[in-house]
Amino acid sequence: MDRVPSLTVRGADGTRLRAWCTGGSGTPVLLCNGLGAPASAWPEVVGRPDEFCVVGWDHRGLGDSERPRDPARVQVEDHVADARAVLDAFGLRSATAVGWSLGVNVAFELALEDPDRVDGVLAVAGVPGGSFSSLFAPFGVPRRLRPRAGRLGSRLLPLVGPLLPLITRTVQPWQAALLPAGGDDPAGRLGTVVQVAAEFAENDWSWFRHLAVAVADHAPLDLSPLTCPVTFLAGSSDPLVDVADVRAAAATVPGARYRELPAGHFLPLERPADMRRELRRLTGARTAA
C-alpha cells in the first residue's frame, strides 16, 4: 500500500505532526492508531476511499512527527489535542473515531471531551484506560501484578522492536495459510504483515517505550455518558488485552455492540475484512461493489 498524502499540522503546544488523509467521498473516519502503527496496518479501511475518508497522524516523536519540547507532553490528553488538530486541518467537523490498542484510550477520551466531534467509536483490541491492568491475562498473571509486569516488560521494547523485520523475513509463504480467516488473499495479507512490521520497526524504541508507559498509565474512563454508537472488538487470544475487561467496558455503554473474534492483538491485520464490515455497520457506509 502506497504512503497516503500528508501535511504538517501543529499540535496545541506547537509540536509539528505528520497528518494524513486518504481522500475520497466516503464517511469521515478518524484513525486513533496503535502507537507507532502505520496507516497500512488497516488495508481494508484506508484502501476504501469510496466508503471511508480516513484521517490520522503519526504520534509525537514517532514516524515523521517531532518530539514535543516538553517530554512530559505525551499523555492521552496531548494525543486527544492532536486528534482535534488533525480534524481541523482537514476541515472535518466530526468523524467516527476508530481506536486500536492504546489508541482506544484516545478515541474514548475525545468522545467524552468533545461529543459533538465524534459520530461513533469503533474500539479494537483495547480498553478505555487502565491498560496495564489488562495485560497478560492468557498467561494467568494475577491482576494485581499486571501493572508491574507491564512496566518491566516495556523495558524489552528497545531490544525486541528492531528485530521485527528479521522475524518477519523468516516467515515462509506457506505460512500465510495459518492466518485467521478474514479475507480472500492470505498470501497478500502476509505481505501486508511483513510490510507493516518493517515500517513499525523503524520507530525509536526508547521513545516508543516512553509514550507507551504514559498512555498505559491512563486511568480507567467512565463511558456511561456516551450517547454515540459504540462497537467493541476483541481478540479471543489477545495476550495484551483481557477480553473480560473489553466485555465489561462494553456493558457500561448503553446499546454498545461487543464482538469477540478468533484472533490475537493485531485484528486490523488478522481480520481486515471484519474491520471493514464492522466499521461499515457502525457508520452506515454504503457497500462498495
N, C-alpha and C positions, 0 to 999 in steps of 0.2 A: 504494500500500500504506500503510495507516494505521500510525502510530507504535506500536510494541509497548509493552505495560505495562512500567514500570520502577520501580526503587527505588534508594536511595543505599546504597552499600557503602563501607566503609573499607578502603583498602589497608594493607599491613603497616606502612607509615610514617605512617599516618593520613590519606593523601590521599583525598578524597571522590571516588568514582567513580559514574557513572550505569551501573547494570547493568540488563539487561532479560531477559525470558523470554517466549517465545511461548505457553507453557502447552500444554495438550493431553496426550494419553495416549501419545504416540509415544516412540521411542527417544531417550534423553538425548544431546544434542549440544552441545558447547562450541565456539562460533564464535570463533576467533582471527582476526579480520577483518584485511583490509588496513588500513594506517594511515589513520585518518580516514574509512573507508568506513562507510556506514550499513547497518543490517540489510536495508534494501530492495534492496541490491545482490545479494541471494540470494533472488529471488522464488520459486523452485521448492523452496527448503528451508525458509525461515521461514514460508512460506504453507501448509505441510502439517502442522498440529498433530496430525493423526491418525497421521502417520508419524514425525515428529521433534518432540521438545520441545527447542527451541533456546534456549540462554542465551548471553549475550555482554555486552560492555561498551564504553563509549567510552574510548579510550586517554587517558592522562594529559594534561590540558590541551587535549584535543580534544572536540568535541561538548559535552555537559553535564558532563564530568568536570573537576575542577580541576587546576591545575598543582601538582606537588609543591613543597613549600617549598625543597627542595634540587633545583635544576635538573639535577643530575647523576643523579638517580634516575629515569632513563628508559632504562636498559639492558634487554636482553632478560630478565635475571633479575628486574627490577622488574615487567615485564609478566607474567611467569610467576607471581609472587606475587599479582598482581591476579587472574589467572585462578583461582588457588586460592580467593581470597576470594569470587569470583563463584560457584564451585561450592558453597562452604559456605553462601552466602547463600540459595541456592535448594534446599538440602538434598540435593545430589547427591553421592553417594559417589564416582561415576565417570561418565565420559561419553566419547563418541567425539569427539576433537579434530579440527576442521576448520580448516586454516590456509590463508590466501590471501596471496600476495605476501610481504611481510616478516613476516606472521603465521605463516608456515611455521616460522620460527625459534622462535617462542613455542610452537607446538604440539609441536614435537620436543623442545625443551628441557624442557617439562613432562613429556613421556612418558619422558624419560631420568631426570629427577629424581624423579618420583613415578609409577612404572609402574602402581601399583595404582589410580591415579585416571584412567588413560587406557585405554579399551577398544579403541581403534584410532585411526589417523591418516589423514585424507584431506588430502594436501598438494597445493595447487592453485597453479600458476604461481609457484613459489618454490623456493629451495634451503635446506638446513639449515646456514646460516651462510656467510660469505664472499660476501654478496650483491653487493657492489661488483665483485667479480672476475667476476661473471656478466653484467654489463651490456653492452648494445650489440653483442652477437655478430653479429646480422644485418648490421650496418654495417661489419663487418670490422675492428673495433677490436682490436688485439692485447691479449691478456690482461694483460700487464704494465702496460698503460696504462689499463686499465678502472677501477681504484680512483680514480686521479686524475681521470679523466673523470667518474666518478660524483660526486665531491665538487664539481667545477666545475659540473656540470650541476645539482646541488642548489641552487646559488645562484640559479637561474632560477625556482625554485618560487614565491617570493613575488610574482613578476611574472606567471607563467603561470596559477597556480591561480585567481585571481579572474576570469580571462577565460572559464572553463569554461561558465558559464550563457550568455554571449553566443555562444560557439561552438555549443553545442547548440541554441540557439533558431534558428540559421540552417539547421538540418537540415530538409529538406523531407520530408513524409510518404512520398513515393515511394521515398525512400532506405532505408526500412525493408526493402525487398526485398534490399538489399545485405548485411543482417546474416547471419552464418553460420547455417545450419540448426541448430535445437536446440529448436524449439517450433512450435506451430501458429498463433501470433498474432504475426507480425513487427511489425505496427504497434503492438501492445501492448508488445512488448519495446522498441521505440524510445521509447515514452512512459516506460518504466521507466528507460532510459538517461538521458533528459533529467532526470527527477526525481532520480536518484542524483547526476548531475553538479551539479545545483543545490544539493543537500544537501552534497556534498563540497566545493563552492567556498566554503562558509561557514566553513571552517577558518581558523584563524590560521596563515598560511602561513610566517611566520618561525619560529614554534614547531614547525610541522609539519616543517620542514627540520631543526630541532634533533633531533627524535625520529627522523627517517628516517636521518640520519647515524649516530646512536648505535646503531640496530638493524642497519643495513647493515654496521657495523664488527664485528659479532659474528663470532667465529672459527668456522670450519667445525666441525661436530659429527661425532663418531664414532657412527654409528647401529647399529653391529653388535650392541650389547647388546639391542636392541629385540626383544621377543617378541610384541607385539600385531600384529594385521593392519594393513598399511600399503598405501595406494594413492597413487601419484604421477600427477598430471595436468599435462600441459604443452601450451602453445600453440605450434604449429609456426612461427608468425611473430612470436613474442614478442620485442620489442626490449629488454626489461628483464631477461629470464632466459634464459640459454643452455640450450637444450633438451639439449645434450650433458651439461651439468652435472646436470640433473634425472635424466637417464637413468643417469648414473654413480652418483648418490646412491641411486637405486632398486636398483642392482646390489649395494649394500653391505648391504641388508636382506634376510635370508633370507625367501623367499616373497613379497616385495613385488610388487604389480601396478603396471605402468607403462603409461600410455596417452597417446598424443600426438594432439591434436585440431587440426583446421584452424581456428585462432583466434589471437588475439593474447594480450595480458596479462590481459584482462578476461573470463576464462572464465565466471565466475558470471553475467555479463550476456550474453555472446556465446553461451554454450552452457548455458542454465539447465536444460534437460531432462536433459542429460548429468550435471550436478552432482547432480541428484536421483537418477538411476539409479545413479551410481557410489557415492553415499553409501548408498543402499538396499542395494546389493550388498555393501558393506563391513560394514554393521551387521546385515544380515539383516532389515531392516524389512519389514513386510508391505506388499503392494501395495494402494494405495487404488483404489477404483473410479473 
